[in-house]
Amino acid sequence: DSGAVRSIYSLKGRHGGKPLAICLGDVDHLYRYCQVNVPDELLRDLLPGPVTLVLKRSEELNKDLNPFTSLVGVRIPDHPFVRELARACSGPLALTSANVSCQASTLTVAEFQDLWPQLSLIIDGGPIGDEQSPECRLGSTVVDLSVPGKFTIIRPGCALAPTVEILRQKYGL
């Protein structure tokens, strides 16, 4: 939905040059929206979880989503409600953190009350991590897997060590 994508960019204070991720319910759905050049097992070793994988986008994605790049970040959070919501939708969910760009990541709905008046719907699924843990505020670990045979860490995030271990030791990247 192009209008929804524009609303997110506006709310976040972003422009189309700073990409949004997509949220999917299952790894199987990823193949529709991305060009995958890594083993399926690798995807399943990292997802669902606190990792965003950056892959080449397919023609299936809305053209207004990240119009200035051929890549897209994909999240499959390890949160039952979010995954069920993503499964129930007819397409991917545009995904972003619940804060204005460059501000600290939020873990509860109360932490982004200033944005509530601009939102159509707020669903409180509980905290998305330990509120006392500084690592939880780092966001997901973002890994670019768009180039065959290698990976690039775009953001270290909260799952850097286990992600790098899987990529290097199990897959030799």
C-alpha positions as CSV (number, residue, x, y, z in Angstrom):
1,D,0.0,0.0,0.0
2,S,1.8,3.1,-1.3
3,G,-0.1,5.4,1.1
4,A,0.9,3.4,4.1
5,V,4.5,3.5,3.0
6,R,4.4,7.3,2.6
7,S,2.8,7.6,6.0
8,I,5.6,5.7,7.7
9,Y,8.3,7.8,6.0
10,S,6.5,10.9,7.1
11,L,6.0,9.7,10.7
12,K,9.6,8.7,11.0
13,G,10.9,11.9,9.5
14,R,12.6,9.9,6.8
15,H,12.9,10.1,3.1
16,G,12.9,7.3,0.5
17,G,16.7,7.1,0.7
18,K,16.6,5.6,4.2
19,P,15.1,2.1,3.7
20,L,12.3,0.4,5.5
21,A,12.4,-3.3,6.2
22,I,9.6,-5.8,5.6
23,C,8.2,-8.2,8.1
24,L,7.1,-11.7,7.1
25,G,5.5,-14.5,9.1
26,D,7.7,-17.4,7.8
27,V,10.9,-18.0,5.9
28,D,8.9,-19.6,3.1
29,H,7.3,-16.2,2.3
30,L,10.8,-14.6,1.8
31,Y,11.2,-16.2,-1.6
32,R,8.3,-14.3,-3.0
33,Y,9.8,-10.9,-2.1
34,C,13.5,-11.5,-2.4
35,Q,16.1,-13.0,-4.6
36,V,17.8,-15.5,-2.4
37,N,21.3,-16.7,-3.0
38,V,22.0,-18.5,0.3
39,P,21.0,-21.9,1.4
40,D,17.5,-22.2,2.9
41,E,19.1,-23.8,6.0
42,L,21.0,-20.6,6.6
43,L,17.8,-18.5,6.5
44,R,16.2,-20.9,9.0
45,D,19.3,-20.8,11.3
46,L,18.9,-17.0,11.6
47,L,15.1,-16.5,11.3
48,P,12.9,-16.1,13.2
49,G,15.1,-14.1,15.5
50,P,16.6,-10.7,16.2
51,V,18.3,-10.5,12.7
52,T,17.4,-8.4,9.6
53,L,18.7,-10.0,6.4
54,V,19.3,-7.6,3.5
55,L,18.7,-9.3,0.1
56,K,18.0,-8.2,-3.4
57,R,14.3,-7.3,-3.8
58,S,12.0,-9.0,-6.2
59,E,9.5,-7.3,-8.5
60,E,6.7,-8.4,-6.1
61,L,7.5,-5.6,-3.7
62,N,5.7,-2.3,-3.8
63,K,7.8,0.2,-5.9
64,D,7.2,3.0,-3.3
65,L,9.0,0.9,-0.7
66,N,12.7,1.9,-0.7
67,P,12.6,3.4,-4.2
68,F,16.3,4.2,-4.4
69,T,17.7,0.8,-3.7
70,S,17.5,-2.7,-5.2
71,L,17.8,-4.2,-1.7
72,V,15.4,-4.8,1.1
73,G,15.8,-5.8,4.8
74,V,13.7,-8.7,5.9
75,R,12.7,-9.5,9.5
76,I,10.9,-12.5,10.9
77,P,10.7,-11.6,14.6
78,D,10.6,-14.4,17.1
79,H,7.4,-13.0,18.5
80,P,4.2,-15.1,18.0
81,F,1.8,-12.2,17.7
82,V,3.8,-10.3,15.1
83,R,4.4,-13.5,13.0
84,E,0.7,-14.4,13.1
85,L,-0.2,-10.8,12.1
86,A,2.2,-11.0,9.2
87,R,0.8,-14.3,8.1
88,A,-2.8,-12.9,8.2
89,C,-1.9,-10.0,5.8
90,S,-1.9,-10.5,2.0
91,G,1.5,-9.0,1.6
92,P,4.6,-8.0,3.6
93,L,4.3,-5.5,6.4
94,A,6.5,-2.4,6.1
95,L,8.5,-2.5,9.3
96,T,10.3,0.1,11.3
97,S,11.1,0.7,15.0
98,A,8.5,2.7,17.0
99,N,10.6,5.9,17.3
100,V,11.6,8.9,15.3
101,S,14.7,8.3,13.2
102,C,18.0,8.7,15.2
103,Q,16.2,8.4,18.6
104,A,16.7,5.4,21.0
105,S,14.8,2.2,20.2
106,T,11.6,1.6,22.2
107,L,10.7,-1.7,23.9
108,T,7.1,-0.9,25.1
109,V,4.2,1.0,23.7
110,A,4.4,3.5,26.6
111,E,7.9,4.6,25.3
112,F,6.5,6.0,22.1
113,Q,3.4,7.8,23.5
114,D,4.4,11.0,21.7
115,L,3.7,9.2,18.3
116,W,0.2,7.8,19.3
117,P,-1.8,10.7,18.0
118,Q,-0.3,10.1,14.5
119,L,-1.1,6.3,14.5
120,S,-4.3,4.6,13.3
121,L,-3.9,1.6,15.6
122,I,-1.7,0.6,18.5
123,I,-1.5,-3.1,19.6
124,D,0.3,-3.8,22.9
125,G,1.9,-7.2,22.5
126,G,4.0,-6.7,25.6
127,P,7.7,-5.7,25.9
128,I,9.9,-6.8,23.0
129,G,12.9,-7.7,25.2
130,D,14.2,-7.1,28.6
131,E,13.7,-3.4,29.4
132,Q,16.7,-3.5,31.8
133,S,19.1,-4.9,29.1
134,P,21.0,-2.3,27.1
135,E,21.5,-4.9,24.3
136,C,17.7,-5.0,23.7
137,R,17.8,-1.3,22.6
138,L,20.4,-2.0,20.0
139,G,17.9,-3.3,17.5
140,S,18.3,-6.3,15.3
141,T,21.6,-7.3,13.8
142,V,21.5,-6.3,10.2
143,V,23.4,-8.5,7.7
144,D,23.7,-7.9,4.0
145,L,23.6,-11.2,2.2
146,S,23.0,-9.8,-1.3
147,V,26.4,-10.6,-2.7
148,P,26.9,-14.3,-3.2
149,G,29.6,-15.9,-1.0
150,K,30.0,-13.1,1.5
151,F,28.2,-11.1,4.2
152,T,28.5,-7.6,5.5
153,I,27.4,-6.4,8.9
154,I,25.4,-3.2,8.4
155,R,24.4,-2.8,12.1
156,P,25.9,-4.9,14.9
157,G,22.6,-5.0,16.9
158,C,21.8,-7.4,19.7
159,A,22.7,-10.7,18.0
160,L,26.1,-10.0,16.4
161,A,28.2,-12.8,18.0
162,P,25.8,-15.7,17.3
163,T,25.0,-14.4,13.8
164,V,28.7,-14.1,12.8
165,E,29.4,-17.5,14.3
166,I,26.7,-19.2,12.2
167,L,27.7,-17.4,9.0
168,R,31.5,-18.1,9.4
169,Q,31.6,-21.5,11.1
170,K,28.6,-23.2,9.6
171,Y,28.5,-21.7,6.2
172,G,32.1,-20.5,5.6
173,L,31.2,-17.0,4.6
